[in-house]
Amino acid sequence: MATEHGAFWEDLAEDLQDPEFLRHYVVESIRIATIDRIVNALDEARDAADLSKAALARAISAEPAVVRRLFSAGHVNPTLGTLAEVAAALGMRITLEPLPAAERESVTAPLLEGRAADTRALAKHLSKLRSTKSRSGAAA
């Protein structure tokens, strides 16, 4: 099993040497991590407000299934509009924040340049970003 895991990292590190693959993988990894952070924060705010998913759906004039899917453990790809509406109903807003310097170096530079000095380290960093979920039923 350890050999398979090592082979995965080696294959991914090799694939990340292709500028097009690298850019796609970095963007997708950041997209997943960002959406998860936002959705998790909104779900925590909903819980703290003791607001049901159905009540939240009514507040934004959406079908209850929309809110249930948003807070499900599965992969979601909500629109910015939906996230902003949910945030507003919870007394919040969506804002941008700069990446920490180390992350800018490990993520932004390879994205702009199409290459990374250490593709194996980049692969592990992005994998860690992609796997940090806390929604019910998701990996911790």
C-alpha positions, 0 to 999 in steps of 0.5 A: 500500500505504501508503494501505491501511495508513493507511486501516486505522488511520483505520478502526480509530481510528474504530471505537474511538470506539464504547465497546462496540467499544473495550472488546471490542478492548482486552480481546481485545488484552490476552488475546492478548498475555497468553496469548502471553507466558505460553505463550512463557515456558512453552515457553522453560522447557520448552526450558531443562529439555530436556523434550520436549512428549510428556514434559511431556504425560505429567507433567500426564496430558494427551494429547501433542496438548494440549501440541503445540497449546499450543506451536504457532504458531497461535492458542491459548486454553488454560484457566488450569488447563492453564497452571497444570499445565504451569507446575507441571511446569516448576517455575513458577507463574502470577502476576499483575503490575500493568501499568506506569503508562503501559500502565494509562493507555493500556489500563485507563482506556479500558476502564473509561471506554469511550473513549480520548483518542487512538484512533489511538494506542490502536489502534497500541499494541494492535496492537503488543501483539497482534503480539509473538509468538516461538513457532516460525512466529509473527511476531517 
